[in-house]
Structure formats: C-alpha cells, structure tokens
Amino acid sequence: MNKIKNLTLDNGLKVVLIKNSKVHRSSAYIKVDVGSNDISYKSDDKIINIIPGLQHFTEHLVIEHSKYGNSLKLFGDNFVDSNGATSRNITYFYISTVHDFMEYLEKLIYVVNGFIDDDKAFDDVKVPIYSEIDRANDNPNRLLYNKILESSLYTCYTDTLGTKESVKGISLDDFKMFYDTFYQPSNETLFIVGSFKEKEVLELINKTFNNIKRNYHRFIKYQGEEKPNIKYLKTEVIDTYLPEVLAITYKLDIRDMDKYDREKLEYYLQFYISDLFGETSDCYKEIIKNNYSNYSFSYNNLFDIVDGFALINLSIPTKEFDSVINLISECINSYKINDDHFNLFKNRCLINYINGEDNINNVFSNYWNRTNVFKINEIKGIDWYKDRNITECRTFIKNIKFDNIGIVIRKK
C-alpha cells in the first residue's frame, strides 16, 4: 500500500515521501521551480531579465559538469537510471535504482545543489546545446508546436532551448546569479518514491544539504501578464516536403476558476474533445466522407502552459483548410454531450485508476501531474473520479465560449 507524506524542512526544502515497502526500486526527483516561462526576476532590488535558454543551459551544466564529472556517466556506469529536463514551468532531475539508493540520493543532491565553478566546463557545455538546437530546428513537428504556442501567447512564450545566439550570450556571471537564486532548498521539492526507511532518508537529506556551503539570493520571479486573446489569428508555415497540416487552438480564460475547478474542467474537456473528434465521432465521419483527410485528429489540452489560461489544440493533415475549420467550429460549438459516451469515458477512467492503484509509478505520476499543473498537493483518489457526473460536465462545458481561436497552417 502506498503511503504519502508531505514535509517542509528547516531549510525550506519541501519533501514528499511516497512509500511502498513491497517494491524493489527507489527513485528520487528534485524539482526546481523555474522554467522557460519565467522571463525575469527581482533580486537585491534589481530586475534581472533571464536570457532565453539559460534555464535549459543550467540543467545541462549541473548534470554534465558536477563534482563527479558527467553525472549521467557516473550513474549509468553503476546501472542507475538518471536524467534531467527543463519545461516551461519547472526543471527537474532524477535517479532511479534497485541498489544503494542512499548513496546515489546523496550524489543527486550534490549534483543539483553543489555545483563547483569551472570556467572550462561553462564553455564546453554550450557545444552540445548548439547541436540540440540544430536538431530541434530540423524537427518539423516541434517547429509546428512552437508556432502554435507563439501564435497563442504574448508574454509567456519562449523556446525552452533558446537560440544559438542567446545561448552564446550567456556569461558565467549570468549563470552564477541564476543558479544561486533558483537552485536553493526553499525553491525545490524532493520526491522520494519506492522502498526506503523514512528516518534514514530524512537524516541523509538534512546532512547533505548542511554540508553544501553556498550563498543564496532572495528573489521574486515574473512570468509576465498574459493577455486573454489569441496573439495571431492566422499564421502560415511553409514546408515544401511535408504534407499540409491545419492546427486550431482555442485559448480559454480560466483566471476566475480556482485550482479544483480547473482540474475538473480539464477532465471534462478531455471527454468533450475526444468524443467530438475521435475516430468514431460524427465529425471524423464527415472528414472521411468528404475526403478532407486520410488521417485522424490529434488533440490535447495544454493546462500547464501558463497559469490563468488553457489551450486546446486540434490538428489534422488536410488541404481543405476552410472546410475543416468550419466543420470543427460547428462541432465544438454544438455543445453536444452524449450521456452514454460520458459514462463509458468515466468507467474507463475508473478502471485505469483501479488497475494502477497499487503501481507506485502511477501513484507518483498522478501526484506529480496534480502538483505541477494544478498546485494541488494531495493524491487524486478514486472518489474524485466517482464524483464526476454528466450534469456537472454540461455545466462546465456550456460555460465555455469557443470563440477565441488561432489558426496555424503548414502548407507547401
């Protein structure tokens, strides 16, 4: 049985313990509350603009040039799974192992929080990042996704990787100021997942952080004030090799909703959009009937992009842009909600929850997503799914106006 405990240590570090003594693997995740959406911060009464890509650059630097050298090699050579990632709202680092968990937990804390200045490492790490940017710029799907975000968002869109020019412009002083501001216990959460002894783990965490001697800055960070309307109503991307694609994004203003209603809205939108545009939907039948496309819709809800606004994105390869735009608009504004379909969707969610209830990775994933997206620091239990109902669904969906729409077209 999984047990979850939330703690805040004297140094401000938030610790989440998710324990299951029956499993063999233990994992640790350090979440740093800074991502590419954070565009500036105030430190020592000075406003500092964050250079695009600095968040991702810092992730690479602390991983590849830690006190142990390249920590990925260190962990990998000892059969310990590890990596890091930078998103729009957070940066995180993890290890996962079936042996010597305490030893590698200590090393992970030092990797993330105990970086040792190395001028040569600072320059060396830029080279693989340039290559990563080149690979990203050669990925048409990533470019299309970024164009969708760029067309929808005013102040909270920056490419997580930055550009070659912006990364080249990062100085050692920029990094040190950023690192000493955001990479500190009070701005981090440490998740411990699996089989472990709570007392020993907490003693190790406290001891390791006490051994790290650094000076931290007090700060206030800014993401910028996002505007409610779509930035560009229509954007075209030219690609002479790939098939034409239509992407439609609906930008929803959810600033007046609390975190619990936002979570409910996401659930109901998942049902509504999948039911309207799935492969058994009337809309998709019209697509096939009229030869608008040989492909199905791709769709997702992007609730973690920026606080206060949610994005719904629908895309489909097609040459019949205007016809498909009209068809999508007609369907999504129909507010058509089928009771039987809703009950099937709810039952599938319940079955998936029950099947994953004893899987500690599913439990952690549930908690991680809920914490990072909706800022709800508790597990979502089966009663939450049981409480969802068709009446509430209709109320939530009918309160949405699907009229704030942006269009991105990839054409030859």
C-alpha positions as CSV (number, residue, x, y, z in Angstrom):
1,M,0.0,0.0,0.0
2,N,1.3,3.4,-1.0
3,K,1.8,6.0,1.8
4,I,2.3,9.7,1.1
5,K,3.8,12.2,3.5
6,N,4.5,15.9,2.9
7,L,7.2,17.7,4.9
8,T,9.0,21.1,4.9
9,L,12.5,21.0,6.4
10,D,14.1,23.8,8.3
11,N,16.0,25.0,5.2
12,G,12.7,25.4,3.3
13,L,13.1,22.3,1.2
14,K,9.7,20.6,0.6
15,V,9.9,16.8,0.8
16,V,7.3,14.4,-0.5
17,L,7.7,10.7,0.6
18,I,5.7,8.1,-1.4
19,K,6.5,4.8,0.2
20,N,5.7,1.2,-0.8
21,S,7.8,-1.4,1.0
22,K,6.8,-4.1,-1.5
23,V,8.7,-2.7,-4.4
24,H,12.4,-3.1,-5.1
25,R,13.2,0.1,-6.9
26,S,13.6,3.5,-5.3
27,S,13.6,6.9,-7.0
28,A,14.4,10.5,-6.2
29,Y,13.2,13.6,-8.1
30,I,14.4,17.1,-7.4
31,K,12.0,19.7,-8.8
32,V,13.4,23.2,-9.2
33,D,10.6,25.8,-9.5
34,V,11.9,27.7,-12.5
35,G,11.2,27.1,-16.2
36,S,11.3,28.9,-19.6
37,N,8.1,30.8,-18.8
38,D,10.0,32.7,-16.1
39,I,11.3,35.7,-18.0
40,S,12.7,37.9,-15.3
41,Y,13.3,38.1,-11.5
42,K,13.9,40.7,-8.9
43,S,17.0,40.1,-6.7
44,D,18.6,42.5,-4.3
45,D,16.2,45.3,-5.5
46,K,17.4,44.7,-9.1
47,I,15.3,43.5,-12.0
48,I,17.2,40.8,-14.0
49,N,16.0,39.5,-17.4
50,I,16.6,35.8,-17.9
51,I,18.4,35.1,-21.2
52,P,16.3,32.7,-23.3
53,G,17.8,29.2,-22.8
54,L,19.5,29.9,-19.5
55,Q,17.2,27.5,-17.7
56,H,18.0,24.7,-20.0
57,F,21.7,25.6,-20.1
58,T,21.8,25.4,-16.3
59,E,20.3,21.9,-16.4
60,H,23.0,20.7,-18.7
61,L,25.8,22.3,-16.8
62,V,25.0,20.9,-13.4
63,I,24.4,17.4,-14.9
64,E,27.4,17.2,-17.2
65,H,30.0,19.0,-15.1
66,S,29.1,18.1,-11.5
67,K,31.7,17.5,-8.7
68,Y,31.6,13.9,-10.1
69,G,32.2,14.9,-13.7
70,N,29.4,13.9,-16.0
71,S,26.8,12.5,-13.6
72,L,24.9,10.7,-16.4
73,K,28.0,8.6,-17.0
74,L,28.6,8.1,-13.2
75,F,25.0,6.9,-12.7
76,G,24.8,4.9,-15.9
77,D,28.1,3.1,-15.3
78,N,26.6,1.9,-12.0
79,F,23.2,0.9,-13.5
80,V,21.3,3.8,-12.1
81,D,18.8,5.4,-14.3
82,S,19.1,9.2,-14.3
83,N,18.4,12.3,-16.3
84,G,17.1,15.9,-16.2
85,A,14.6,18.0,-18.1
86,T,13.5,21.7,-18.5
87,S,9.9,22.5,-19.2
88,R,8.0,25.8,-19.3
89,N,7.3,25.9,-15.6
90,I,9.9,23.6,-13.8
91,T,13.3,22.0,-14.2
92,Y,13.8,18.5,-12.7
93,F,16.5,15.9,-12.1
94,Y,16.0,12.3,-11.1
95,I,17.7,8.9,-10.3
96,S,16.1,5.5,-10.0
97,T,17.8,2.4,-8.8
98,V,17.4,-1.1,-7.2
99,H,20.6,-0.9,-5.3
100,D,22.5,1.6,-3.0
101,F,19.7,4.2,-3.1
102,M,21.1,6.2,-0.2
103,E,24.5,6.6,-1.8
104,Y,23.0,7.8,-5.1
105,L,20.4,10.0,-3.4
106,E,23.3,11.9,-1.7
107,K,25.1,12.2,-5.1
108,L,22.0,13.5,-6.8
109,I,21.6,16.3,-4.2
110,Y,25.3,17.3,-4.7
111,V,24.8,17.2,-8.5
112,V,21.9,19.6,-8.4
113,N,22.9,21.8,-5.4
114,G,26.6,21.5,-5.0
115,F,27.9,22.8,-8.4
116,I,31.6,23.7,-8.4
117,D,32.7,26.6,-10.6
118,D,34.6,25.5,-13.7
119,D,35.3,28.1,-16.4
120,K,36.2,25.4,-19.0
121,A,33.1,23.4,-18.3
122,F,31.0,26.6,-18.8
123,D,32.2,26.9,-22.4
124,D,32.3,23.2,-23.2
125,V,28.6,22.7,-22.3
126,K,27.4,25.1,-25.0
127,V,28.6,22.9,-27.8
128,P,26.2,20.0,-27.3
129,I,23.4,22.6,-26.7
130,Y,24.1,24.2,-30.1
131,S,23.7,20.7,-31.6
132,E,20.4,20.1,-29.7
133,I,19.1,23.4,-31.0
134,D,20.0,22.4,-34.6
135,R,18.2,19.0,-34.2
136,A,15.2,20.8,-32.8
137,N,15.1,23.2,-35.7
138,D,15.2,20.2,-38.1
139,N,12.1,18.7,-36.4
140,P,9.0,19.9,-38.3
141,N,6.6,18.7,-35.6
142,R,8.4,20.6,-32.9
143,L,8.5,23.7,-35.0
144,L,4.8,23.5,-35.7
145,Y,4.1,23.0,-31.9
146,N,6.3,26.1,-31.1
147,K,4.5,28.1,-33.8
148,I,1.1,27.2,-32.2
149,L,2.3,28.4,-28.8
150,E,4.0,31.5,-30.3
151,S,0.7,32.4,-32.1
152,S,-1.4,31.9,-28.9
153,L,0.7,33.5,-26.2
154,Y,2.0,37.1,-25.7
155,T,4.3,37.2,-22.7
156,C,4.7,33.6,-21.7
157,Y,6.1,32.1,-24.9
158,T,9.9,31.4,-25.2
159,D,11.5,28.4,-26.7
160,T,12.8,26.3,-23.9
161,L,16.1,25.7,-25.7
162,G,16.7,29.3,-26.5
163,T,18.6,30.2,-29.7
164,K,22.2,29.7,-30.6
165,E,22.7,33.5,-30.3
166,S,21.0,33.7,-26.9
167,V,22.9,30.7,-25.5
168,K,26.2,32.1,-26.9
169,G,25.5,35.3,-25.0
170,I,25.1,33.6,-21.6
171,S,28.0,34.7,-19.3
172,L,29.5,33.0,-16.3
173,D,28.1,35.8,-14.1
174,D,24.6,35.3,-15.7
175,F,24.7,31.6,-14.7
176,K,26.1,32.2,-11.2
177,M,23.4,34.7,-10.4
178,F,20.6,32.4,-11.8
179,Y,22.0,29.3,-10.1
180,D,22.4,31.0,-6.7
181,T,18.9,32.5,-7.0
182,F,16.8,29.5,-8.0
183,Y,18.8,26.4,-7.1
184,Q,18.3,26.6,-3.4
185,P,16.3,24.4,-0.9
186,S,13.4,26.9,-0.5
187,N,12.7,26.8,-4.3
188,E,12.9,23.0,-4.6
189,T,10.8,19.9,-3.9
190,L,12.4,16.5,-3.3
191,F,10.3,13.5,-4.1
192,I,11.4,10.1,-2.7
193,V,9.5,7.2,-4.2
194,G,9.6,3.5,-3.5
195,S,11.0,1.4,-0.7
196,F,13.1,3.3,1.9
197,K,13.5,4.0,5.6
198,E,12.0,7.4,6.3
199,K,14.2,8.3,9.3
200,E,17.4,7.4,7.4
201,V,16.3,9.3,4.3
202,L,15.5,12.5,6.2
203,E,18.7,12.3,8.1
204,L,20.7,12.0,4.9
205,I,18.9,14.8,3.2
206,N,19.5,17.2,6.1
207,K,23.1,16.2,6.5
208,T,23.9,16.6,2.8
209,F,22.3,20.0,2.5
210,N,24.1,21.1,5.7
211,N,27.4,20.1,4.0
212,I,26.7,22.3,1.0
213,K,28.0,25.8,1.7
214,R,26.6,28.4,-0.7
215,N,25.1,31.9,-0.6
216,Y,21.6,32.2,-1.8
217,H,19.7,35.3,-3.1
218,R,16.2,36.3,-2.1
219,F,14.0,36.8,-5.1
220,I,10.7,37.4,-6.8
221,K,10.2,35.9,-10.2
222,Y,8.0,37.2,-13.0
223,Q,6.3,35.3,-15.9
224,G,4.7,38.4,-17.3
225,E,1.0,39.2,-17.6
226,E,-0.6,37.1,-20.3
227,K,-3.3,38.7,-22.5
228,P,-6.6,36.9,-22.8
229,N,-6.9,37.0,-26.6
230,I,-5.0,35.0,-29.2
231,K,-1.9,36.8,-30.4
232,Y,-2.1,35.9,-34.1
233,L,-5.4,34.9,-35.6
234,K,-3.8,33.1,-38.6
235,T,-0.2,32.0,-39.2
236,E,1.3,30.2,-42.1
237,V,4.3,27.9,-42.1
238,I,5.9,27.0,-45.5
239,D,7.3,23.5,-45.9
240,T,7.8,22.1,-49.4
241,Y,8.4,18.5,-48.2
242,L,5.8,17.6,-45.6
243,P,2.0,17.3,-46.0
244,E,-0.2,20.3,-45.3
245,V,-1.5,20.5,-41.8
246,L,-4.2,22.5,-40.1
247,A,-3.8,23.3,-36.4
248,I,-6.6,25.1,-34.5
249,T,-6.0,26.4,-31.0
250,Y,-8.7,27.6,-28.6
251,K,-7.5,29.8,-25.8
252,L,-9.6,29.6,-22.7
253,D,-9.6,32.3,-20.0
254,I,-9.7,30.4,-16.6
255,R,-8.3,33.1,-14.4
256,D,-11.6,33.2,-12.3
257,M,-11.5,29.5,-11.7
258,D,-9.9,28.0,-8.6
259,K,-7.4,25.1,-8.9
260,Y,-10.0,22.5,-8.1
261,D,-12.4,23.7,-10.8
262,R,-9.5,23.9,-13.3
263,E,-8.8,20.3,-12.7
264,K,-12.4,19.3,-13.2
265,L,-12.5,21.4,-16.4
266,E,-9.5,19.5,-17.8
267,Y,-11.3,16.2,-17.2
268,Y,-14.5,17.3,-18.9
269,L,-12.6,18.8,-21.8
270,Q,-10.7,15.6,-22.3
271,F,-14.1,13.8,-22.6
272,Y,-15.7,16.5,-24.7
273,I,-12.9,16.9,-27.3
274,S,-12.2,13.2,-27.6
275,D,-15.9,12.5,-28.1
276,L,-16.3,15.2,-30.7
277,F,-13.2,14.5,-32.7
278,G,-12.2,10.8,-32.0
279,E,-12.2,8.2,-34.8
280,T,-15.8,7.2,-34.0
281,S,-17.2,10.7,-33.9
282,D,-19.6,12.3,-36.4
283,C,-17.0,15.0,-37.2
284,Y,-14.5,12.4,-38.2
285,K,-17.1,10.6,-40.3
286,E,-17.6,13.9,-42.2
287,I,-13.9,14.2,-42.7
288,I,-13.7,10.8,-44.3
289,K,-17.0,11.2,-46.3
290,N,-15.8,14.4,-47.9
291,N,-12.2,13.2,-48.5
292,Y,-10.8,16.1,-46.4
293,S,-8.1,13.9,-44.9
294,N,-6.9,10.3,-44.7
295,Y,-5.7,10.9,-41.1
296,S,-7.4,11.3,-37.8
297,F,-7.3,14.3,-35.5
298,S,-4.5,14.9,-32.9
299,Y,-5.8,16.8,-29.9
300,N,-4.6,17.8,-26.4
301,N,-5.3,20.1,-23.5
302,L,-2.3,22.3,-22.6
303,F,-3.2,23.3,-19.0
304,D,0.4,23.5,-17.9
305,I,1.5,26.2,-20.4
306,V,0.6,29.3,-18.5
307,D,-1.3,30.0,-15.3
308,G,-4.7,31.5,-15.9
309,F,-5.2,30.3,-19.5
310,A,-5.7,26.9,-21.0
311,L,-5.1,25.9,-24.6
312,I,-7.0,23.2,-26.6
313,N,-5.2,22.3,-29.8
314,L,-6.6,20.2,-32.7
315,S,-4.6,19.3,-35.7
316,I,-5.1,17.2,-38.8
317,P,-3.3,16.9,-42.1
318,T,-5.5,18.3,-44.8
319,K,-5.6,20.6,-47.9
320,E,-9.2,21.7,-47.4
321,F,-8.4,24.3,-44.7
322,D,-11.6,26.4,-44.8
323,S,-13.9,23.4,-45.0
324,V,-12.3,21.7,-42.0
325,I,-12.1,24.9,-40.0
326,N,-15.9,25.4,-40.5
327,L,-16.6,21.8,-39.6
328,I,-14.5,21.9,-36.4
329,S,-16.2,25.2,-35.4
330,E,-19.6,23.8,-36.0
331,C,-18.9,20.7,-33.9
332,I,-17.2,22.3,-30.9
333,N,-19.9,25.0,-30.6
334,S,-22.7,22.4,-30.7
335,Y,-22.2,21.6,-27.0
336,K,-23.3,18.1,-27.9
337,I,-22.8,15.8,-24.9
338,N,-23.9,12.2,-25.1
339,D,-24.8,10.6,-21.7
340,D,-23.8,7.1,-22.7
341,H,-20.4,8.2,-24.1
342,F,-19.7,10.1,-20.9
343,N,-20.5,7.1,-18.8
344,L,-18.1,5.0,-20.9
345,F,-15.4,7.6,-20.6
346,K,-15.9,7.7,-16.8
347,N,-15.8,4.0,-16.5
348,R,-12.6,3.8,-18.5
349,C,-11.0,6.4,-16.2
350,L,-12.2,4.4,-13.1
351,I,-10.8,1.1,-14.5
352,N,-7.4,2.8,-15.3
353,Y,-7.3,4.2,-11.8
354,I,-8.1,0.9,-10.1
355,N,-5.6,-1.0,-12.3
356,G,-2.8,1.5,-11.4
357,E,-3.7,2.0,-7.7
358,D,-1.0,-0.4,-6.5
359,N,1.6,0.7,-9.0
360,I,3.8,3.2,-7.3
361,N,4.9,4.7,-10.6
362,N,1.3,5.5,-11.4
363,V,0.7,6.9,-8.0
364,F,3.7,9.1,-8.3
365,S,2.8,10.2,-11.8
366,N,-0.7,11.1,-10.5
367,Y,0.7,13.2,-7.7
368,W,3.4,14.8,-9.8
369,N,1.0,16.0,-12.5
370,R,-1.6,17.2,-10.0
371,T,1.1,19.2,-8.1
372,N,2.8,20.7,-11.1
373,V,-0.3,21.5,-13.2
374,F,-2.9,22.4,-10.6
375,K,-0.8,23.1,-7.5
376,I,-2.9,20.6,-5.5
377,N,-0.6,18.8,-3.0
378,E,-2.6,15.7,-2.4
379,I,-3.3,12.5,-4.3
380,K,-6.3,12.2,-6.5
381,G,-8.3,9.3,-5.1
382,I,-11.0,7.1,-6.6
383,D,-13.7,9.2,-5.1
384,W,-12.7,12.1,-7.3
385,Y,-13.4,10.1,-10.4
386,K,-16.7,8.7,-8.9
387,D,-17.9,12.3,-8.2
388,R,-17.6,13.4,-11.8
389,N,-21.1,13.4,-13.4
390,I,-22.9,14.4,-16.6
391,T,-24.8,17.3,-15.0
392,E,-21.6,18.9,-13.8
393,C,-20.0,18.2,-17.2
394,R,-22.7,20.1,-19.1
395,T,-22.4,23.0,-16.7
396,F,-18.6,23.3,-17.1
397,I,-18.7,22.9,-20.9
398,K,-21.6,25.2,-21.5
399,N,-19.8,28.0,-19.6
400,I,-17.0,28.0,-22.1
401,K,-17.1,30.2,-25.2
402,F,-15.1,28.6,-28.0
403,D,-14.7,31.8,-29.9
404,N,-11.1,32.7,-29.0
405,I,-9.4,30.8,-31.8
406,G,-6.0,30.9,-33.5
407,I,-5.1,29.0,-36.8
408,V,-1.7,27.7,-37.9
409,I,-1.4,26.3,-41.4
410,R,1.5,24.4,-42.7
411,K,1.4,24.5,-46.5
412,K,3.6,23.9,-49.4
